[in-house]
Structure formats: structure tokens, C-alpha cells
Amino acid sequence: MDNVKTLAKFRVPIGNQAIELQEFVYEAGGMPMLRTRIREGSRFTIFDIDPLTAAQWGKVLSDWAAAQPGAATPGGEA
């Protein structure tokens, strides 16, 4: 059986999409993947990415968020 572990669940404040991030390991082996599940009403978008892609994507997201006016810091302060 494939192994799925939920890492985070949250909702987007504008649009109310439900996002779930999971670590997904196929029973047959191979590298762990980061599964991203986005629910918009009754529609789901699901895709798996490798660790290198996750690191690149995460850096771009963090850099963009930090550059926004009033951006919150990792400690939760604006």
C-alpha cells in the first residue's frame, strides 16, 4: 500500500480553496514526492513533485511573500 502522510492543510483566504500538502511514497519504491491537493468546490487539482522541484518552488514562494508590503516574518510578525 502506498504511504501518504499529511504535512499541512489550510484554506486560501481569498477564494476559499482548500490546500493539502502530503508526503507520498509509492509502495513500489522510489523517492518520496510532495503531493499538492487543491480543492475548489467539487473540483480537485492534484499533482506530485520531486524534492528538487519542491525546493525551487518553495524558495520562489518564500521570496515573493517576503517582498510584499506588510509581509509576515516566519515568527508571525509583520
N, CA, C and O atoms as a Maestro MAE file, in Angstrom:
{
 s_m_m2io_version
 :::
 2.0.0
}

f_m_ct {
 s_m_title
 :::
 protein
 m_atom[312] {
  # First column is atom index #
  i_m_mmod_type
  r_m_x_coord
  r_m_y_coord
  r_m_z_coord
  i_m_residue_number
  s_m_chain_name
  s_m_pdb_residue_name
  s_m_pdb_atom_name
  i_m_atomic_number
  :::
  1 25 0.846 -1.178 0.000 1 A "MET " " N  " 7
  2 3 0.000 0.000 0.000 1 A "MET " " CA " 6
  3 2 0.893 1.243 0.000 1 A "MET " " C  " 6
  4 15 1.885 1.299 0.727 1 A "MET " " O  " 8
  5 25 0.541 2.227 -0.807 2 A "ASP " " N  " 7
  6 3 1.269 3.487 -0.830 2 A "ASP " " CA " 6
  7 2 1.142 4.161 0.529 2 A "ASP " " C  " 6
  8 15 0.141 3.989 1.224 2 A "ASP " " O  " 8
  9 25 2.171 4.936 0.908 3 A "ASN " " N  " 7
  10 3 2.181 5.613 2.196 3 A "ASN " " CA " 6
  11 2 1.947 7.109 1.978 3 A "ASN " " C  " 6
  12 15 2.716 7.762 1.272 3 A "ASN " " O  " 8
  13 25 0.887 7.652 2.585 4 A "VAL " " N  " 7
  14 3 0.545 9.067 2.453 4 A "VAL " " CA " 6
  15 2 0.526 9.687 3.847 4 A "VAL " " C  " 6
  16 15 -0.145 9.184 4.747 4 A "VAL " " O  " 8
  17 25 1.267 10.785 4.021 5 A "LYS " " N  " 7
  18 3 1.322 11.484 5.307 5 A "LYS " " CA " 6
  19 2 0.971 12.951 5.082 5 A "LYS " " C  " 6
  20 15 1.644 13.638 4.314 5 A "LYS " " O  " 8
  21 25 -0.077 13.434 5.745 6 A "THR " " N  " 7
  22 3 -0.463 14.836 5.621 6 A "THR " " CA " 6
  23 2 0.547 15.710 6.340 6 A "THR " " C  " 6
  24 15 0.858 15.479 7.508 6 A "THR " " O  " 8
  25 25 1.065 16.727 5.631 7 A "LEU " " N  " 7
  26 3 2.022 17.667 6.199 7 A "LEU " " CA " 6
  27 2 1.358 18.966 6.634 7 A "LEU " " C  " 6
  28 15 1.746 19.550 7.645 7 A "LEU " " O  " 8
  29 25 0.371 19.419 5.888 8 A "ALA " " N  " 7
  30 3 -0.327 20.671 6.209 8 A "ALA " " CA " 6
  31 2 -1.657 20.720 5.482 8 A "ALA " " C  " 6
  32 15 -1.813 20.163 4.395 8 A "ALA " " O  " 8
  33 25 -2.615 21.399 6.105 9 A "LYS " " N  " 7
  34 3 -3.920 21.685 5.493 9 A "LYS " " CA " 6
  35 2 -4.259 23.125 5.834 9 A "LYS " " C  " 6
  36 15 -4.099 23.554 6.977 9 A "LYS " " O  " 8
  37 25 -4.728 23.868 4.846 10 A "PHE " " N  " 7
  38 3 -5.149 25.240 5.101 10 A "PHE " " CA " 6
  39 2 -6.073 25.708 3.995 10 A "PHE " " C  " 6
  40 15 -6.195 25.065 2.953 10 A "PHE " " O  " 8
  41 25 -6.726 26.844 4.239 11 A "ARG " " N  " 7
  42 3 -7.623 27.449 3.252 11 A "ARG " " CA " 6
  43 2 -7.052 28.776 2.811 11 A "ARG " " C  " 6
  44 15 -6.441 29.500 3.596 11 A "ARG " " O  " 8
  45 25 -7.259 29.083 1.546 12 A "VAL " " N  " 7
  46 3 -6.837 30.359 0.989 12 A "VAL " " CA " 6
  47 2 -7.888 31.400 1.399 12 A "VAL " " C  " 6
  48 15 -9.075 31.193 1.149 12 A "VAL " " O  " 8
  49 25 -7.476 32.521 2.028 13 A "PRO " " N  " 7
  50 3 -8.461 33.493 2.497 13 A "PRO " " CA " 6
  51 2 -9.317 34.090 1.383 13 A "PRO " " C  " 6
  52 15 -10.512 34.311 1.581 13 A "PRO " " O  " 8
  53 25 -8.740 34.350 0.239 14 A "ILE " " N  " 7
  54 3 -9.496 34.900 -0.884 14 A "ILE " " CA " 6
  55 2 -9.677 33.769 -1.891 14 A "ILE " " C  " 6
  56 15 -8.702 33.311 -2.488 14 A "ILE " " O  " 8
  57 25 -10.888 33.322 -2.082 15 A "GLY " " N  " 7
  58 3 -11.164 32.204 -2.981 15 A "GLY " " CA " 6
  59 2 -11.580 30.950 -2.243 15 A "GLY " " C  " 6
  60 15 -12.267 30.098 -2.808 15 A "GLY " " O  " 8
  61 25 -11.170 30.821 -0.975 16 A "ASN " " N  " 7
  62 3 -11.566 29.726 -0.098 16 A "ASN " " CA " 6
  63 2 -11.172 28.334 -0.607 16 A "ASN " " C  " 6
  64 15 -11.809 27.347 -0.238 16 A "ASN " " O  " 8
  65 25 -10.136 28.236 -1.447 17 A "GLN " " N  " 7
  66 3 -9.669 26.923 -1.871 17 A "GLN " " CA " 6
  67 2 -9.052 26.201 -0.664 17 A "GLN " " C  " 6
  68 15 -8.405 26.820 0.180 17 A "GLN " " O  " 8
  69 25 -9.265 24.899 -0.603 18 A "ALA " " N  " 7
  70 3 -8.658 24.073 0.438 18 A "ALA " " CA " 6
  71 2 -7.385 23.464 -0.135 18 A "ALA " " C  " 6
  72 15 -7.412 22.832 -1.191 18 A "ALA " " O  " 8
  73 25 -6.276 23.656 0.560 19 A "ILE " " N  " 7
  74 3 -4.992 23.127 0.104 19 A "ILE " " CA " 6
  75 2 -4.492 22.116 1.116 19 A "ILE " " C  " 6
  76 15 -4.500 22.374 2.319 19 A "ILE " " O  " 8
  77 25 -4.058 20.966 0.626 20 A "GLU " " N  " 7
  78 3 -3.466 19.944 1.471 20 A "GLU " " CA " 6
  79 2 -2.139 19.538 0.849 20 A "GLU " " C  " 6
  80 15 -2.064 19.243 -0.343 20 A "GLU " " O  " 8
  81 25 -1.095 19.525 1.670 21 A "LEU " " N  " 7
  82 3 0.224 19.074 1.232 21 A "LEU " " CA " 6
  83 2 0.505 17.741 1.912 21 A "LEU " " C  " 6
  84 15 0.349 17.609 3.126 21 A "LEU " " O  " 8
  85 25 0.922 16.749 1.119 22 A "GLN " " N  " 7
  86 3 1.150 15.409 1.643 22 A "GLN " " CA " 6
  87 2 2.496 14.885 1.163 22 A "GLN " " C  " 6
  88 15 2.935 15.199 0.056 22 A "GLN " " O  " 8
  89 25 3.150 14.081 2.004 23 A "GLU " " N  " 7
  90 3 4.294 13.303 1.540 23 A "GLU " " CA " 6
  91 2 3.719 11.995 1.016 23 A "GLU " " C  " 6
  92 15 2.938 11.335 1.701 23 A "GLU " " O  " 8
  93 25 4.108 11.626 -0.197 24 A "PHE " " N  " 7
  94 3 3.554 10.450 -0.857 24 A "PHE " " CA " 6
  95 2 4.696 9.533 -1.254 24 A "PHE " " C  " 6
  96 15 5.584 9.928 -2.008 24 A "PHE " " O  " 8
  97 25 4.673 8.308 -0.746 25 A "VAL " " N  " 7
  98 3 5.709 7.329 -1.076 25 A "VAL " " CA " 6
  99 2 5.024 6.118 -1.701 25 A "VAL " " C  " 6
  100 15 4.184 5.474 -1.073 25 A "VAL " " O  " 8
  101 25 5.390 5.820 -2.934 26 A "TYR " " N  " 7
  102 3 4.807 4.674 -3.624 26 A "TYR " " CA " 6
  103 2 5.312 3.383 -3.007 26 A "TYR " " C  " 6
  104 15 6.486 3.272 -2.651 26 A "TYR " " O  " 8
  105 25 4.427 2.414 -2.882 27 A "GLU " " N  " 7
  106 3 4.784 1.111 -2.319 27 A "GLU " " CA " 6
  107 2 5.913 0.459 -3.115 27 A "GLU " " C  " 6
  108 15 6.773 -0.212 -2.544 27 A "GLU " " O  " 8
  109 25 5.908 0.655 -4.416 28 A "ALA " " N  " 7
  110 3 6.904 0.033 -5.279 28 A "ALA " " CA " 6
  111 2 8.297 0.643 -5.096 28 A "ALA " " C  " 6
  112 15 9.278 0.107 -5.611 28 A "ALA " " O  " 8
  113 25 8.387 1.746 -4.375 29 A "GLY " " N  " 7
  114 3 9.681 2.368 -4.126 29 A "GLY " " CA " 6
  115 2 9.844 3.676 -4.880 29 A "GLY " " C  " 6
  116 15 8.902 4.207 -5.467 29 A "GLY " " O  " 8
  117 25 11.060 4.171 -4.843 30 A "GLY " " N  " 7
  118 3 11.342 5.449 -5.470 30 A "GLY " " CA " 6
  119 2 11.404 6.551 -4.440 30 A "GLY " " C  " 6
  120 15 11.214 6.320 -3.246 30 A "GLY " " O  " 8
  121 25 11.670 7.748 -4.916 31 A "MET " " N  " 7
  122 3 11.802 8.875 -3.997 31 A "MET " " CA " 6
  123 2 10.451 9.335 -3.479 31 A "MET " " C  " 6
  124 15 9.440 9.205 -4.169 31 A "MET " " O  " 8
  125 25 10.428 9.876 -2.257 32 A "PRO " " N  " 7
  126 3 9.185 10.470 -1.763 32 A "PRO " " CA " 6
  127 2 8.810 11.667 -2.642 32 A "PRO " " C  " 6
  128 15 9.684 12.365 -3.156 32 A "PRO " " O  " 8
  129 25 7.539 11.891 -2.804 33 A "MET " " N  " 7
  130 3 7.037 13.013 -3.602 33 A "MET " " CA " 6
  131 2 6.207 13.911 -2.700 33 A "MET " " C  " 6
  132 15 5.663 13.465 -1.690 33 A "MET " " O  " 8
  133 25 6.114 15.183 -3.073 34 A "LEU " " N  " 7
  134 3 5.233 16.108 -2.379 34 A "LEU " " CA " 6
  135 2 3.958 16.202 -3.201 34 A "LEU " " C  " 6
  136 15 3.970 16.688 -4.331 34 A "LEU " " O  " 8
  137 25 2.867 15.737 -2.628 35 A "ARG " " N  " 7
  138 3 1.577 15.787 -3.310 35 A "ARG " " CA " 6
  139 2 0.856 17.057 -2.872 35 A "ARG " " C  " 6
  140 15 0.730 17.338 -1.680 35 A "ARG " " O  " 8
  141 25 0.390 17.811 -3.848 36 A "THR " " N  " 7
  142 3 -0.377 19.021 -3.591 36 A "THR " " CA " 6
  143 2 -1.798 18.775 -4.072 36 A "THR " " C  " 6
  144 15 -2.031 18.442 -5.234 36 A "THR " " O  " 8
  145 25 -2.745 18.944 -3.152 37 A "ARG " " N  " 7
  146 3 -4.164 18.756 -3.480 37 A "ARG " " CA " 6
  147 2 -4.857 20.093 -3.261 37 A "ARG " " C  " 6
  148 15 -4.826 20.644 -2.160 37 A "ARG " " O  " 8
  149 25 -5.475 20.606 -4.303 38 A "ILE " " N  " 7
  150 3 -6.209 21.865 -4.209 38 A "ILE " " CA " 6
  151 2 -7.668 21.575 -4.535 38 A "ILE " " C  " 6
  152 15 -7.988 21.050 -5.602 38 A "ILE " " O  " 8
  153 25 -8.543 21.923 -3.601 39 A "ARG " " N  " 7
  154 3 -9.969 21.706 -3.818 39 A "ARG " " CA " 6
  155 2 -10.655 23.046 -3.999 39 A "ARG " " C  " 6
  156 15 -10.539 23.945 -3.167 39 A "ARG " " O  " 8
  157 25 -11.373 23.158 -5.107 40 A "GLU " " N  " 7
  158 3 -12.168 24.345 -5.414 40 A "GLU " " CA " 6
  159 2 -13.589 23.869 -5.646 40 A "GLU " " C  " 6
  160 15 -13.922 23.404 -6.736 40 A "GLU " " O  " 8
  161 25 -14.432 23.983 -4.622 41 A "GLY " " N  " 7
  162 3 -15.791 23.454 -4.721 41 A "GLY " " CA " 6
  163 2 -15.736 21.942 -4.851 41 A "GLY " " C  " 6
  164 15 -15.216 21.266 -3.963 41 A "GLY " " O  " 8
  165 25 -16.259 21.401 -5.938 42 A "SER " " N  " 7
  166 3 -16.229 19.952 -6.145 42 A "SER " " CA " 6
  167 2 -15.074 19.515 -7.051 42 A "SER " " C  " 6
  168 15 -14.930 18.328 -7.341 42 A "SER " " O  " 8
  169 25 -14.254 20.470 -7.496 43 A "ARG " " N  " 7
  170 3 -13.144 20.165 -8.400 43 A "ARG " " CA " 6
  171 2 -11.834 20.045 -7.621 43 A "ARG " " C  " 6
  172 15 -11.550 20.858 -6.741 43 A "ARG " " O  " 8
  173 25 -11.043 19.028 -7.949 44 A "PHE " " N  " 7
  174 3 -9.733 18.816 -7.334 44 A "PHE " " CA " 6
  175 2 -8.643 18.958 -8.372 44 A "PHE " " C  " 6
  176 15 -8.797 18.528 -9.515 44 A "PHE " " O  " 8
  177 25 -7.547 19.561 -7.971 45 A "THR " " N  " 7
  178 3 -6.317 19.546 -8.755 45 A "THR " " CA " 6
  179 2 -5.285 18.848 -7.882 45 A "THR " " C  " 6
  180 15 -5.046 19.264 -6.748 45 A "THR " " O  " 8
  181 25 -4.677 17.798 -8.399 46 A "ILE " " N  " 7
  182 3 -3.713 17.016 -7.630 46 A "ILE " " CA " 6
  183 2 -2.470 16.812 -8.486 46 A "ILE " " C  " 6
  184 15 -2.559 16.372 -9.632 46 A "ILE " " O  " 8
  185 25 -1.319 17.133 -7.922 47 A "PHE " " N  " 7
  186 3 -0.083 16.842 -8.640 47 A "PHE " " CA " 6
  187 2 1.019 16.509 -7.658 47 A "PHE " " C  " 6
  188 15 0.993 16.949 -6.509 47 A "PHE " " O  " 8
  189 25 1.993 15.727 -8.116 48 A "ASP " " N  " 7
  190 3 3.124 15.289 -7.308 48 A "ASP " " CA " 6
  191 2 4.395 15.924 -7.850 48 A "ASP " " C  " 6
  192 15 4.603 15.980 -9.062 48 A "ASP " " O  " 8
  193 25 5.249 16.407 -6.937 49 A "ILE " " N  " 7
  194 3 6.521 16.980 -7.366 49 A "ILE " " CA " 6
  195 2 7.666 16.359 -6.577 49 A "ILE " " C  " 6
  196 15 7.494 15.907 -5.445 49 A "ILE " " O  " 8
  197 25 8.830 16.349 -7.200 50 A "ASP " " N  " 7
  198 3 10.031 15.773 -6.610 50 A "ASP " " CA " 6
  199 2 10.663 16.770 -5.635 50 A "ASP " " C  " 6
  200 15 10.299 17.946 -5.643 50 A "ASP " " O  " 8
  201 25 11.610 16.318 -4.790 51 A "PRO " " N  " 7
  202 3 12.226 17.204 -3.804 51 A "PRO " " CA " 6
  203 2 12.929 18.425 -4.407 51 A "PRO " " C  " 6
  204 15 12.841 19.511 -3.834 51 A "PRO " " O  " 8
  205 25 13.616 18.286 -5.529 52 A "LEU " " N  " 7
  206 3 14.303 19.429 -6.142 52 A "LEU " " CA " 6
  207 2 13.307 20.490 -6.600 52 A "LEU " " C  " 6
  208 15 13.507 21.681 -6.360 52 A "LEU " " O  " 8
  209 25 12.239 20.058 -7.254 53 A "THR " " N  " 7
  210 3 11.210 20.992 -7.694 53 A "THR " " CA " 6
  211 2 10.544 21.655 -6.499 53 A "THR " " C  " 6
  212 15 10.266 22.853 -6.538 53 A "THR " " O  " 8
  213 25 10.279 20.892 -5.427 54 A "ALA " " N  " 7
  214 3 9.663 21.452 -4.221 54 A "ALA " " CA " 6
  215 2 10.559 22.534 -3.617 54 A "ALA " " C  " 6
  216 15 10.063 23.573 -3.183 54 A "ALA " " O  " 8
  217 25 11.868 22.300 -3.585 55 A "ALA " " N  " 7
  218 3 12.796 23.292 -3.029 55 A "ALA " " CA " 6
  219 2 12.797 24.570 -3.867 55 A "ALA " " C  " 6
  220 15 12.776 25.672 -3.319 55 A "ALA " " O  " 8
  221 25 12.822 24.425 -5.191 56 A "GLN " " N  " 7
  222 3 12.813 25.599 -6.071 56 A "GLN " " CA " 6
  223 2 11.505 26.372 -5.916 56 A "GLN " " C  " 6
  224 15 11.513 27.597 -5.793 56 A "GLN " " O  " 8
  225 25 10.401 25.666 -5.923 57 A "TRP " " N  " 7
  226 3 9.082 26.282 -5.808 57 A "TRP " " CA " 6
  227 2 8.958 26.993 -4.457 57 A "TRP " " C  " 6
  228 15 8.505 28.135 -4.383 57 A "TRP " " O  " 8
  229 25 9.370 26.295 -3.390 58 A "GLY " " N  " 7
  230 3 9.291 26.870 -2.054 58 A "GLY " " CA " 6
  231 2 10.098 28.146 -1.919 58 A "GLY " " C  " 6
  232 15 9.656 29.096 -1.274 58 A "GLY " " O  " 8
  233 25 11.273 28.177 -2.519 59 A "LYS " " N  " 7
  234 3 12.110 29.376 -2.447 59 A "LYS " " CA " 6
  235 2 11.441 30.546 -3.156 59 A "LYS " " C  " 6
  236 15 11.424 31.662 -2.635 59 A "LYS " " O  " 8
  237 25 10.896 30.299 -4.334 60 A "VAL " " N  " 7
  238 3 10.210 31.371 -5.070 60 A "VAL " " CA " 6
  239 2 9.019 31.885 -4.257 60 A "VAL " " C  " 6
  240 15 8.829 33.096 -4.145 60 A "VAL " " O  " 8
  241 25 8.224 30.986 -3.693 61 A "LEU " " N  " 7
  242 3 7.083 31.401 -2.877 61 A "LEU " " CA " 6
  243 2 7.536 32.235 -1.682 61 A "LEU " " C  " 6
  244 15 6.963 33.290 -1.408 61 A "LEU " " O  " 8
  245 25 8.554 31.771 -0.975 62 A "SER " " N  " 7
  246 3 9.051 32.496 0.198 62 A "SER " " CA " 6
  247 2 9.617 33.851 -0.172 62 A "SER " " C  " 6
  248 15 9.339 34.846 0.499 62 A "SER " " O  " 8
  249 25 10.412 33.902 -1.239 63 A "ASP " " N  " 7
  250 3 10.998 35.171 -1.680 63 A "ASP " " CA " 6
  251 2 9.906 36.166 -2.071 63 A "ASP " " C  " 6
  252 15 9.970 37.341 -1.709 63 A "ASP " " O  " 8
  253 25 8.912 35.691 -2.806 64 A "TRP " " N  " 7
  254 3 7.825 36.574 -3.235 64 A "TRP " " CA " 6
  255 2 7.057 37.098 -2.024 64 A "TRP " " C  " 6
  256 15 6.792 38.297 -1.930 64 A "TRP " " O  " 8
  257 25 6.698 36.207 -1.093 65 A "ALA " " N  " 7
  258 3 5.930 36.616 0.083 65 A "ALA " " CA " 6
  259 2 6.709 37.624 0.923 65 A "ALA " " C  " 6
  260 15 6.131 38.593 1.416 65 A "ALA " " O  " 8
  261 25 8.002 37.411 1.089 66 A "ALA " " N  " 7
  262 3 8.825 38.314 1.893 66 A "ALA " " CA " 6
  263 2 8.939 39.697 1.268 66 A "ALA " " C  " 6
  264 15 9.129 40.684 1.980 66 A "ALA " " O  " 8
  265 25 8.826 39.779 -0.051 67 A "ALA " " N  " 7
  266 3 8.972 41.059 -0.748 67 A "ALA " " CA " 6
  267 2 7.681 41.883 -0.772 67 A "ALA " " C  " 6
  268 15 7.691 43.027 -1.226 67 A "ALA " " O  " 8
  269 25 6.581 41.318 -0.293 68 A "GLN " " N  " 7
  270 3 5.306 42.026 -0.341 68 A "GLN " " CA " 6
  271 2 5.190 43.022 0.806 68 A "GLN " " C  " 6
  272 15 5.667 42.749 1.907 68 A "GLN " " O  " 8
  273 25 4.563 44.174 0.565 69 A "PRO " " N  " 7
  274 3 4.370 45.155 1.637 69 A "PRO " " CA " 6
  275 2 3.606 44.522 2.804 69 A "PRO " " C  " 6
  276 15 2.589 43.859 2.600 69 A "PRO " " O  " 8
  277 25 4.097 44.729 4.012 70 A "GLY " " N  " 7
  278 3 3.439 44.190 5.193 70 A "GLY " " CA " 6
  279 2 3.598 42.686 5.342 70 A "GLY " " C  " 6
  280 15 2.819 42.041 6.044 70 A "GLY " " O  " 8
  281 25 4.600 42.129 4.685 71 A "ALA " " N  " 7
  282 3 4.799 40.671 4.720 71 A "ALA " " CA " 6
  283 2 5.073 40.216 6.140 71 A "ALA " " C  " 6
  284 15 5.796 40.872 6.891 71 A "ALA " " O  " 8
  285 25 4.487 39.089 6.496 72 A "ALA " " N  " 7
  286 3 4.729 38.500 7.800 72 A "ALA " " CA " 6
  287 2 6.078 37.793 7.797 72 A "ALA " " C  " 6
  288 15 6.454 37.178 6.799 72 A "ALA " " O  " 8
  289 25 6.792 37.872 8.881 73 A "THR " " N  " 7
  290 3 8.056 37.158 9.026 73 A "THR " " CA " 6
  291 2 7.763 35.752 9.531 73 A "THR " " C  " 6
  292 15 6.654 35.488 9.996 73 A "THR " " O  " 8
  293 25 8.736 34.842 9.450 74 A "PRO " " N  " 7
  294 3 8.493 33.475 9.937 74 A "PRO " " CA " 6
  295 2 8.031 33.412 11.386 74 A "PRO " " C  " 6
  296 15 7.353 32.459 11.769 74 A "PRO " " O  " 8
  297 25 8.385 34.412 12.209 75 A "GLY " " N  " 7
  298 3 7.937 34.436 13.594 75 A "GLY " " CA " 6
  299 2 6.515 34.915 13.759 75 A "GLY " " C  " 6
  300 15 5.992 34.922 14.873 75 A "GLY " " O  " 8
  301 25 5.867 35.322 12.658 76 A "GLY " " N  " 7
  302 3 4.481 35.748 12.703 76 A "GLY " " CA " 6
  303 2 4.285 37.240 12.847 76 A "GLY " " C  " 6
  304 15 3.150 37.705 12.954 76 A "GLY " " O  " 8
  305 25 5.373 38.007 12.853 77 A "GLU " " N  " 7
  306 3 5.263 39.451 12.993 77 A "GLU " " CA " 6
  307 2 5.295 40.114 11.622 77 A "GLU " " C  " 6
  308 15 5.992 39.648 10.721 77 A "GLU " " O  " 8
  309 25 4.549 41.192 11.464 78 A "ALA " " N  " 7
  310 3 4.537 41.919 10.190 78 A "ALA " " CA " 6
  311 2 5.588 42.994 10.195 78 A "ALA " " C  " 6
  312 15 5.736 43.718 9.210 78 A "ALA " " O  " 8
  :::
 }
 m_bond[311] {
  # First column is bond index #
  i_m_from
  i_m_to
  i_m_order
  :::
  1 1 2 1
  2 2 3 1
  3 3 4 2
  4 3 5 1
  5 5 6 1
  6 6 7 1
  7 7 8 2
  8 7 9 1
  9 9 10 1
  10 10 11 1
  11 11 12 2
  12 11 13 1
  13 13 14 1
  14 14 15 1
  15 15 16 2
  16 15 17 1
  17 17 18 1
  18 18 19 1
  19 19 20 2
  20 19 21 1
  21 21 22 1
  22 22 23 1
  23 23 24 2
  24 23 25 1
  25 25 26 1
  26 26 27 1
  27 27 28 2
  28 27 29 1
  29 29 30 1
  30 30 31 1
  31 31 32 2
  32 31 33 1
  33 33 34 1
  34 34 35 1
  35 35 36 2
  36 35 37 1
  37 37 38 1
  38 38 39 1
  39 39 40 2
  40 39 41 1
  41 41 42 1
  42 42 43 1
  43 43 44 2
  44 43 45 1
  45 45 46 1
  46 46 47 1
  47 47 48 2
  48 47 49 1
  49 49 50 1
  50 50 51 1
  51 51 52 2
  52 51 53 1
  53 53 54 1
  54 54 55 1
  55 55 56 2
  56 55 57 1
  57 57 58 1
  58 58 59 1
  59 59 60 2
  60 59 61 1
  61 61 62 1
  62 62 63 1
  63 63 64 2
  64 63 65 1
  65 65 66 1
  66 66 67 1
  67 67 68 2
  68 67 69 1
  69 69 70 1
  70 70 71 1
  71 71 72 2
  72 71 73 1
  73 73 74 1
  74 74 75 1
  75 75 76 2
  76 75 77 1
  77 77 78 1
  78 78 79 1
  79 79 80 2
  80 79 81 1
  81 81 82 1
  82 82 83 1
  83 83 84 2
  84 83 85 1
  85 85 86 1
  86 86 87 1
  87 87 88 2
  88 87 89 1
  89 89 90 1
  90 90 91 1
  91 91 92 2
  92 91 93 1
  93 93 94 1
  94 94 95 1
  95 95 96 2
  96 95 97 1
  97 97 98 1
  98 98 99 1
  99 99 100 2
  100 99 101 1
  101 101 102 1
  102 102 103 1
  103 103 104 2
  104 103 105 1
  105 105 106 1
  106 106 107 1
  107 107 108 2
  108 107 109 1
  109 109 110 1
  110 110 111 1
  111 111 112 2
  112 111 113 1
  113 113 114 1
  114 114 115 1
  115 115 116 2
  116 115 117 1
  117 117 118 1
  118 118 119 1
  119 119 120 2
  120 119 121 1
  121 121 122 1
  122 122 123 1
  123 123 124 2
  124 123 125 1
  125 125 126 1
  126 126 127 1
  127 127 128 2
  128 127 129 1
  129 129 130 1
  130 130 131 1
  131 131 132 2
  132 131 133 1
  133 133 134 1
  134 134 135 1
  135 135 136 2
  136 135 137 1
  137 137 138 1
  138 138 139 1
  139 139 140 2
  140 139 141 1
  141 141 142 1
  142 142 143 1
  143 143 144 2
  144 143 145 1
  145 145 146 1
  146 146 147 1
  147 147 148 2
  148 147 149 1
  149 149 150 1
  150 150 151 1
  151 151 152 2
  152 151 153 1
  153 153 154 1
  154 154 155 1
  155 155 156 2
  156 155 157 1
  157 157 158 1
  158 158 159 1
  159 159 160 2
  160 159 161 1
  161 161 162 1
  162 162 163 1
  163 163 164 2
  164 163 165 1
  165 165 166 1
  166 166 167 1
  167 167 168 2
  168 167 169 1
  169 169 170 1
  170 170 171 1
  171 171 172 2
  172 171 173 1
  173 173 174 1
  174 174 175 1
  175 175 176 2
  176 175 177 1
  177 177 178 1
  178 178 179 1
  179 179 180 2
  180 179 181 1
  181 181 182 1
  182 182 183 1
  183 183 184 2
  184 183 185 1
  185 185 186 1
  186 186 187 1
  187 187 188 2
  188 187 189 1
  189 189 190 1
  190 190 191 1
  191 191 192 2
  192 191 193 1
  193 193 194 1
  194 194 195 1
  195 195 196 2
  196 195 197 1
  197 197 198 1
  198 198 199 1
  199 199 200 2
  200 199 201 1
  201 201 202 1
  202 202 203 1
  203 203 204 2
  204 203 205 1
  205 205 206 1
  206 206 207 1
  207 207 208 2
  208 207 209 1
  209 209 210 1
  210 210 211 1
  211 211 212 2
  212 211 213 1
  213 213 214 1
  214 214 215 1
  215 215 216 2
  216 215 217 1
  217 217 218 1
  218 218 219 1
  219 219 220 2
  220 219 221 1
  221 221 222 1
  222 222 223 1
  223 223 224 2
  224 223 225 1
  225 225 226 1
  226 226 227 1
  227 227 228 2
  228 227 229 1
  229 229 230 1
  230 230 231 1
  231 231 232 2
  232 231 233 1
  233 233 234 1
  234 234 235 1
  235 235 236 2
  236 235 237 1
  237 237 238 1
  238 238 239 1
  239 239 240 2
  240 239 241 1
  241 241 242 1
  242 242 243 1
  243 243 244 2
  244 243 245 1
  245 245 246 1
  246 246 247 1
  247 247 248 2
  248 247 249 1
  249 249 250 1
  250 250 251 1
  251 251 252 2
  252 251 253 1
  253 253 254 1
  254 254 255 1
  255 255 256 2
  256 255 257 1
  257 257 258 1
  258 258 259 1
  259 259 260 2
  260 259 261 1
  261 261 262 1
  262 262 263 1
  263 263 264 2
  264 263 265 1
  265 265 266 1
  266 266 267 1
  267 267 268 2
  268 267 269 1
  269 269 270 1
  270 270 271 1
  271 271 272 2
  272 271 273 1
  273 273 274 1
  274 274 275 1
  275 275 276 2
  276 275 277 1
  277 277 278 1
  278 278 279 1
  279 279 280 2
  280 279 281 1
  281 281 282 1
  282 282 283 1
  283 283 284 2
  284 283 285 1
  285 285 286 1
  286 286 287 1
  287 287 288 2
  288 287 289 1
  289 289 290 1
  290 290 291 1
  291 291 292 2
  292 291 293 1
  293 293 294 1
  294 294 295 1
  295 295 296 2
  296 295 297 1
  297 297 298 1
  298 298 299 1
  299 299 300 2
  300 299 301 1
  301 301 302 1
  302 302 303 1
  303 303 304 2
  304 303 305 1
  305 305 306 1
  306 306 307 1
  307 307 308 2
  308 307 309 1
  309 309 310 1
  310 310 311 1
  311 311 312 2
  :::
 }
}
